[in-house]
Amino acid sequence: MSQLDRIKVFQIIIYVVAFFVIARLFYWQFIAKVEGTFESIISDSFLPAPRGEIYDLSNFPLVTNQEAFLIYGKPHDLDQNPEEVAKTVAPYLISEK
């Protein structure tokens, strides 16, 4: 077997291995993902994660849990005058606590 024949055999082996690796990656990316999405649609559940509080060495709370809300508006999506929208939304945003 000459050196040229060995190189050709080695190239064929490399191409075959590369083909199988790419085929397996394609399967994981597209085929298995589609099968997984069907399974996840059936078994959808909500698991709330408990948030932790952080204390320093003297047991003083550095970070505690507090609810926060976000409201925003896209000016180009508003059909009304921005001042009218502000007057409508203001009672919900301003609290007397």
N, C-alpha and C positions, 0 to 999 in steps of 0.2 A: 504494500500500500504506500503510495507516494505521499509526499508532503501536501500536495495540492488536493488529493483525495481526503486526507485527514482534515484539512481546513474546510472543505465542502461539507463533510459529515458534521463537524463542529458547528458550522453555520446553520445547518438544518436543525440540529438539536436546539440551538439558541432560538431559532424562529418558532419551533414547536412549543418550547417552554414559554416564550413571550406570548404566543397566541393563547395558550391556556390561562396565563395570568390575566391577560386583557379580557378574555371571555368570562372569567370568574369575577373580575371587577365590574364588568357590565352587568352580570347577574345580580351582584350585591346592590349596585346603584339603582337599577331600574326594575328588575323583576321582583326581587325580594322586597323592595320598598313598596311596590304596589300591593303585594300580598300582606305586608305589615300594616298598610293603611286600612285595609278592609278589616283586619283583626282589631285595630285600635278604634275603629268606628263602633264596633259592637261592644267593646269593653271600655267605654269612656267613663271616667270617674273623677271627682274633684277631691283632692287631698290638700287641705290647707296646712301650710307649713308654719309651725310655731316660730315666732321671731324672738330672738334672745335679747336680753338686756345686758349691758356691759357695766361692770362695777370696778372701781379702783381698789387699792389695797385696804383702804379704810372702810370699804363697803358703801361708798358713796356712788350713786348711779351716774355714770357718764352718758349712757345712751339708754333711753326708755322707749317704749312703744307708744306711738301716738298716731291717730288717724289723720290723714291728710287728703285733701281733695284737689283736683285740678280742673279748671274750666278754661276754655279758650274758644275763640271764634275766628273764623277765616274771613277777613274783610271782603274778599271778592265773592264769597258765597252768600253774603247777607243781602237780602232784598230791601230791607228797611234802612232808614237813616241811622247811622251809628249812634247818634245821641238818643234816639228813641230806644234802640236796643239796650244802651247803657242804663236808661231809666227803668226799663223792664227787668233787667237782670240785677240791678243794684240791691233791691231788698233781700235777695237770696245770698248775696256776697257779703253784705255788711251785717255783722251780728253784734249784739250788745252784751256778750259774755265777758 
